[in-house]
Amino acid sequence: MVAEIRADQDSEWAAMTRVSELLGVGTPETVRKWVRRAEVDGGVRPGVTSEESAEVKRLKRENAELRRANGILKAAAAAFFGAELDRPSH
């Protein structure tokens, strides 16, 4: 919408202000953030795309889950092998 009405406005900010009014968004800053995000996602502006950001979040969650699982396995192995060492041999 901003790109469509940009030519009719004095500036890009004026276009964003108008779009925020048309959409009932509280502030033009919100529209500006949407525009910048769309530019990054479209490859027009440098930065991390929404898709890349979501993938990084997913990988961080998976990494944390794997670290927790490793911790549990290490504790279980230590308890198991520690119990084996404490048992009398036959």
C-alpha atoms as one frame of an Amber mdcrd trajectory, in Angstrom:
protein
   0.000   0.000   0.000   2.841   2.381   0.837   4.416   1.840  -2.587   1.047
   2.381  -4.283   0.328   5.753  -2.670   3.943   6.979  -2.379   3.701   9.035
  -5.596   0.646  10.888  -4.255   2.408  11.874  -0.998   5.193  14.334  -0.184
   7.439  11.681   1.359   7.645   8.014   2.208   6.829   8.887   5.826   3.687
  10.721   4.679   2.673   7.617   2.720   3.264   5.464   5.793   1.227   7.866
   7.902  -1.631   7.691   5.413  -1.518   3.893   5.299  -1.563   3.722   9.096
  -4.671   5.927   9.069  -6.349   3.800   6.382  -5.623   0.561   8.242  -6.420
   1.969  11.669  -2.904   1.194  12.906  -1.968   3.222  15.980   1.270   4.661
  14.635   3.053   5.093  11.300   6.154   3.566  12.929   4.421   0.169  12.828
   3.848   0.564   9.098   7.480   1.644   8.649   8.665  -1.551  10.358   6.392
  -3.630   8.116   7.770  -1.877   5.028  11.389  -2.407   6.109  10.689  -6.078
   6.889   9.091  -6.529   3.459  12.130  -4.883   1.841  14.514  -7.260   3.629
  12.340 -10.278   2.786  12.171  -9.123  -0.834  15.934  -8.753  -1.078  15.771
  -4.985  -1.639  17.376  -4.158   1.713  20.185  -6.091   3.427  19.395  -7.986
   6.589  18.120 -11.270   7.972  14.879 -12.364   6.331  11.858 -13.485   8.329
  12.412 -17.032   7.065  16.061 -17.041   8.162  15.132 -15.587  11.537  12.489
 -18.280  12.084  15.009 -20.983  11.100  17.597 -19.637  13.572  14.979 -19.616
  16.360  13.976 -23.194  15.501  17.599 -24.345  15.504  18.291 -22.615  18.840
  15.274 -24.370  20.397  16.412 -27.705  18.958  19.963 -27.115  20.205  18.704
 -26.346  23.726  16.551 -29.482  23.691  19.515 -31.609  22.599  21.705 -30.099
  25.328  19.055 -30.967  27.942  18.799 -34.524  26.594  22.601 -34.892  26.668
  22.656 -33.698  30.263  20.016 -36.243  31.244  21.872 -39.036  29.444  25.194
 -38.084  31.042  23.606 -38.071  34.503  21.934 -41.428  33.859  25.178 -42.956
  32.568  27.114 -41.654  35.567  24.498 -43.056  37.954  24.430 -46.413  36.134
  28.187 -46.862  35.915  28.653 -45.545  39.444  26.193 -48.174  40.683  28.081
 -50.864  38.756  31.341 -49.917  40.461  29.742 -50.061  43.917  28.402 -53.607
  43.449  30.505 -56.481  44.757  31.952 -58.670  41.994  31.271 -62.413  41.941
